[in-house]
């Protein structure tokens, strides 16, 4: 006689796993990684390797010796991805001890202090990046130039040029900006993950194809930044044109790889669009009138705090409800 078997969901498995998705994002970052190594040379390799190894080590050490867990999560790819994203947010000449300190803060405070993967309210890599930016502002805002310049060790980034034009009210300073093509290809200064927008877009398309992420957050962020910065450009020529704004700084990295973090972003499509539009608006506001030229990290962390509220009010319709 057949018996009815009752079990908890899920009843159908889609084949996804934390490990598969984490390493999928790492693979999507490969084009940007290769370009950063080409553009910045050995310094980029040292920064990225140090960041990844430090994050993996602190994940293992804290989980094993402080939290005393038998099921170690060091191999699920989340620590390696955090290290990779943290490294992409750093300049290629940052001292090793500062990178290690940032990795400790990202993993120890930004992730494991809340219980680990799936329980952290803020993106760990951004927590580490903002901690370093506030603690070591000089080192974190000294940008080495890459292969595009041969007569200087460091130089201004497009965002600093834009901020200087706004501060002085002199629109002629915007002539110092690289061309949109140079920003797209990756011929500008900045952190390791800022230099090539096309490489980051290729990675984003790969994640969309593999269904690691959906279009809602990247598209809403990029569209809102383009729209708001375009309105400012129409009102005053002292603000850069929206194409250059979208291609500059860490906007592409943040929109495609950091704001889309599963744990810290809303669950529904409508909530993700609202989340992305707010990030875009905050980014434009902080970039133009804030103390730091880059506002993407702060904007994402601020909206991470509002994610539970967005999830409360942006709920999917219940099955069978009219």
Buried (B, 14 or more C-beta within 10 A) or exposed (E): EEEEEEEEEEEEEEEEEBEEBBBBBBBBBBBBBEBBBBBBBEBBBBBBBBBBBBBBBBBBBBBEEEEEEEEEBBEBBBBBBBBBBBBBBBBBBBEEEBBBBBBBBBBBBBBBBBEBBEEBBBBBBBBBBBBBBEEBEEBBBBBBBBEBBEEEEEBBBBBBBBBBBBEEEEBEBBEEBBEBEBBBBBBBBBBBBBBBBBBBBBBBEBBBEBEBBEEBBBBBBBBBBBBBBBEBBEEEEBBBBBBBBBBBBBBBBBBBBBBBBEBBBBEBBBBBBBBBBBBBBBBBBBBBEBEBBBBBBBBBBBBBEBBEEBBEEBEEEEEEEE
